[in-house]
Amino acid sequence: MSDIENNRRYPIKSKINLLIEILELSPKEQDLLSDLAGKARNEVPPDLLEYIMDWEVSPYVRASLRKAKQNAMSVKEWKRIIEEIDKIRYQKFEREES
């Protein structure tokens, strides 16, 4: 653990999941831990890698990120996209409940 804390070793996904379980981290804290693990390795956060590489969604995820990069999307624009994703999820949840 000390090596991880001192950036001499990087945690693997199973160790991150174990930390999440032991520390009983909230979803927001879990995201932060994954972001920090990814940043330490200069990689995509481990919790997102599987989703990004999923054969069905990956072309759309990569295309979205490339378009955002090409168009130099601002933080404000990204926040708006996140709000739209939340709306879609909420609408889907409502349909499932009815």
Stockholm file with secondary structure:
# STOCKHOLM 1.0

chainA/1-98         MSDIENNRRYPIKSKINLLIEILELSPKEQDLLSDLAGKARNEVPPDLLEYIMDWEVSPYVRASLRKAKQNAMSVKEWKRIIEEIDKIRYQKFEREES
#=GR chainA/1-98 SS CHHHHTTSSCCCHHHHHHHHHHHTCCHHHHHHHHHHHHHHHTSCCHHHHHHHHCTTTHHHHHHHHHHHHHTTCCHHHHHHHHHHHHHHHHHHHHHHHC
#=GC SS_cons        CHHHHTTSSCCCHHHHHHHHHHHTCCHHHHHHHHHHHHHHHTSCCHHHHHHHHCTTTHHHHHHHHHHHHHTTCCHHHHHHHHHHHHHHHHHHHHHHHC
//
